[in-house]
Amino acid sequence: MAKRNHFFAMFSRMKYISRWALMRNTHQENISEHSLEVASIAHALALIHNKRFDGSVNAERAAVLGVYHDTPEIITGDMPTPVKYYSRKTHDAYQEVEDNAGDVLLDMLPDDLKEEYAPFFKKAEEDRELWRFVKAADKICALTKCIEESKAGNSEFDSAAKTIKVSLDEMNMPEADCFMEEFLESYGLTLDEMTAD
């Protein structure tokens, strides 16, 4: 009898892990839907890099990294940013917990697939540039969440929006700047406003 491999059953549990645990939400976001949005925006950032800044990165690979970027949180849960970054010691300890969670998930794969999935959990040097796009996409998605909450009349995210915008500006990524200039405003529109053009 073949060994049972639990990886994809665990992966499907991303939909049970809520984000923004310390914040009052009008819509409770989970890491599954968040990861889809991060993947799509990381893909767009990589394409912008290739088309407008003479890059030659693998946009599809950036999307796949985005899909898996929060997978260890299936085990750890989503650590709120103020807690995760409270101190260097706290951040390092949480990073170790996340790394261990990644190892646990990798061990749920058949041996012949582990090598293919390992770069999603252990940031390989050859993917370093792509992980920058994923990180920027993650921040952009946090900002769009703030915009959506504000649009719903929830001021709980107003301060977070300012902080996230500053951190995006500090990344000095022209690809992210292009994305925000061209696409960000639409997140504040209603469906009727978006379809009226």
Secondary structure in CASP SS format (residue, H / E / C, confidence):
PFRMAT SS
TARGET T0000
AUTHOR 0000-0000-0000
METHOD secondary structure of the structure
MODEL  1
M C 1.00
A C 1.00
K C 1.00
R C 1.00
N C 1.00
H C 1.00
F H 1.00
F H 1.00
A H 1.00
M H 1.00
F H 1.00
S H 1.00
R H 1.00
M H 1.00
K H 1.00
Y H 1.00
I C 1.00
S E 1.00
R C 1.00
W C 1.00
A C 1.00
L C 1.00
M C 1.00
R C 1.00
N C 1.00
T C 1.00
H C 1.00
Q C 1.00
E C 1.00
N E 1.00
I H 1.00
S H 1.00
E H 1.00
H H 1.00
S H 1.00
L H 1.00
E H 1.00
V H 1.00
A H 1.00
S H 1.00
I H 1.00
A H 1.00
H H 1.00
A H 1.00
L H 1.00
A H 1.00
L H 1.00
I H 1.00
H H 1.00
N H 1.00
K H 1.00
R H 1.00
F C 1.00
D C 1.00
G C 1.00
S C 1.00
V C 1.00
N C 1.00
A H 1.00
E H 1.00
R H 1.00
A H 1.00
A H 1.00
V H 1.00
L H 1.00
G H 1.00
V H 1.00
Y H 1.00
H C 1.00
D C 1.00
T C 1.00
P C 1.00
E H 1.00
I H 1.00
I H 1.00
T H 1.00
G C 1.00
D C 1.00
M C 1.00
P C 1.00
T H 1.00
P H 1.00
V H 1.00
K H 1.00
Y C 1.00
Y C 1.00
S C 1.00
R H 1.00
K H 1.00
T H 1.00
H H 1.00
D H 1.00
A H 1.00
Y H 1.00
Q H 1.00
E H 1.00
V H 1.00
E H 1.00
D H 1.00
N H 1.00
A H 1.00
G H 1.00
D H 1.00
V H 1.00
L H 1.00
L H 1.00
D C 1.00
M C 1.00
L C 1.00
P C 1.00
D H 1.00
D H 1.00
L H 1.00
K H 1.00
E H 1.00
E H 1.00
Y H 1.00
A H 1.00
P H 1.00
F H 1.00
F H 1.00
K C 1.00
K C 1.00
A C 1.00
E H 1.00
E H 1.00
D H 1.00
R H 1.00
E H 1.00
L H 1.00
W H 1.00
R H 1.00
F H 1.00
V H 1.00
K H 1.00
A H 1.00
A H 1.00
D H 1.00
K H 1.00
I H 1.00
C H 1.00
A H 1.00
L H 1.00
T H 1.00
K H 1.00
C H 1.00
I H 1.00
E H 1.00
E H 1.00
S H 1.00
K H 1.00
A C 1.00
G C 1.00
N C 1.00
S H 1.00
E H 1.00
F H 1.00
D H 1.00
S H 1.00
A H 1.00
A H 1.00
K H 1.00
T H 1.00
I H 1.00
K H 1.00
V H 1.00
S H 1.00
L H 1.00
D H 1.00
E H 1.00
M C 1.00
N C 1.00
M C 1.00
P H 1.00
E H 1.00
A H 1.00
D H 1.00
C H 1.00
F H 1.00
M H 1.00
E H 1.00
E H 1.00
F H 1.00
L H 1.00
E H 1.00
S H 1.00
Y H 1.00
G H 1.00
L C 1.00
T C 1.00
L H 1.00
D H 1.00
E H 1.00
M H 1.00
T H 1.00
A C 1.00
D C 1.00
END
